[in-house]
Amino acid sequence: MRGDLEAFFGGMIRTDLSGNVGQIMPCLIEAAGRDEEMAFLLNRIGAERERVVTTMVGRAIARGELHTELDIETLVGVIVGPIVFQKVVRRRELTQEYVAACVDVALSGLKVRE
């Protein structure tokens, strides 16, 4: 689970959350509150990202790394929330170190069996 998450977020840092895309994401979120088409686009992007993390969580449950009684939607929020908060709300750079620390906290809180 740790490797999957670090690879996923590492890729996001390199492609989506740094440079121009990372700079316009807060603007897209704000615009989605006013424009239906922007909201549709943002929801589609979010659903694609959520699907990837949901798949990782499902595989971790199947491997016995996570408890089967945990709600997958909640898990995705716990894992992704701090990353989005750092980038969108705080508007701070995402680093590999920050992502690794968030993954550590999320996985220890989820009582991951490594």
C-alpha positions as CSV (number, residue, x, y, z in Angstrom):
1,M,0.0,0.0,0.0
2,R,2.8,2.4,0.9
3,G,4.6,1.8,-2.4
4,D,1.4,2.2,-4.4
5,L,0.5,5.5,-2.7
6,E,4.0,7.0,-2.9
7,A,4.3,6.1,-6.6
8,F,0.8,7.6,-7.3
9,F,1.4,10.8,-5.4
10,G,5.0,11.1,-6.8
11,G,3.5,11.0,-10.3
12,M,1.0,13.6,-9.4
13,I,3.7,15.9,-8.0
14,R,5.7,15.6,-11.3
15,T,2.7,16.0,-13.6
16,D,-0.3,17.6,-12.1
17,L,0.6,19.5,-8.9
18,S,3.7,21.3,-10.0
19,G,4.1,23.9,-12.7
20,N,1.1,25.4,-14.5
21,V,-1.5,22.8,-13.6
22,G,-0.8,23.1,-9.9
23,Q,-1.0,26.8,-10.1
24,I,-4.4,26.9,-11.9
25,M,-6.1,24.1,-9.8
26,P,-7.3,26.6,-7.1
27,C,-8.8,28.7,-9.9
28,L,-10.5,25.7,-11.4
29,I,-12.0,24.8,-8.1
30,E,-13.3,28.4,-7.6
31,A,-14.7,28.5,-11.1
32,A,-16.5,25.2,-10.6
33,G,-18.6,26.9,-8.0
34,R,-19.9,29.3,-10.6
35,D,-19.9,27.3,-13.8
36,E,-21.6,24.0,-14.5
37,E,-19.2,22.9,-17.2
38,M,-16.2,23.6,-15.0
39,A,-17.9,21.7,-12.2
40,F,-18.4,18.8,-14.5
41,L,-14.8,18.9,-15.6
42,L,-13.5,19.1,-12.1
43,N,-15.8,16.3,-11.0
44,R,-14.5,14.1,-13.8
45,I,-10.9,14.8,-12.9
46,G,-11.6,14.0,-9.3
47,A,-13.5,10.8,-10.1
48,E,-10.5,9.6,-12.2
49,R,-8.1,10.2,-9.4
50,E,-10.4,8.7,-6.8
51,R,-10.8,5.6,-8.9
52,V,-7.1,5.0,-8.8
53,V,-6.8,5.4,-5.1
54,T,-10.0,3.3,-4.5
55,T,-8.3,0.5,-6.6
56,M,-5.2,0.7,-4.5
57,V,-7.2,0.5,-1.3
58,G,-9.2,-2.4,-2.6
59,R,-6.0,-4.3,-3.5
60,A,-4.5,-3.5,0.0
61,I,-7.7,-4.9,1.6
62,A,-7.5,-8.0,-0.6
63,R,-3.8,-8.5,0.4
64,G,-4.7,-8.2,4.1
65,E,-2.9,-4.9,4.6
66,L,-6.1,-3.1,5.7
67,H,-9.0,-4.3,7.7
68,T,-12.0,-5.4,5.6
69,E,-14.5,-3.5,7.7
70,L,-13.1,-0.1,6.8
71,D,-15.2,2.1,4.5
72,I,-13.3,2.6,1.2
73,E,-14.7,6.1,0.5
74,T,-13.6,7.3,4.0
75,L,-10.2,5.7,3.5
76,V,-9.7,7.6,0.2
77,G,-10.6,10.9,2.0
78,V,-8.2,10.2,4.8
79,I,-5.4,9.4,2.3
80,V,-6.0,12.1,-0.3
81,G,-7.3,14.9,2.0
82,P,-3.9,16.1,3.4
83,I,-2.3,16.2,0.0
84,V,-5.2,18.3,-1.5
85,F,-5.3,20.5,1.6
86,Q,-1.5,21.3,1.3
87,K,-1.8,22.2,-2.4
88,V,-5.2,23.8,-2.7
89,V,-5.9,25.4,0.7
90,R,-2.4,26.2,1.9
91,R,-1.1,26.7,-1.6
92,R,2.2,25.2,-0.7
93,E,4.6,23.1,-2.7
94,L,4.1,19.3,-2.4
95,T,7.4,17.5,-1.8
96,Q,8.2,13.8,-1.7
97,E,9.0,14.3,2.0
98,Y,5.6,15.8,2.8
99,V,3.8,13.1,0.8
100,A,5.8,10.4,2.6
101,A,4.9,11.9,6.0
102,C,1.2,12.0,5.1
103,V,1.3,8.4,3.9
104,D,3.0,7.4,7.2
105,V,0.3,9.1,9.3
106,A,-2.5,7.7,7.2
107,L,-1.2,4.2,7.2
108,S,-0.4,4.2,10.9
109,G,-3.9,5.5,11.7
110,L,-5.5,2.9,9.5
111,K,-3.5,0.2,11.3
112,V,-2.0,-1.1,8.2
113,R,-0.5,-4.5,8.6
114,E,2.9,-4.4,6.9
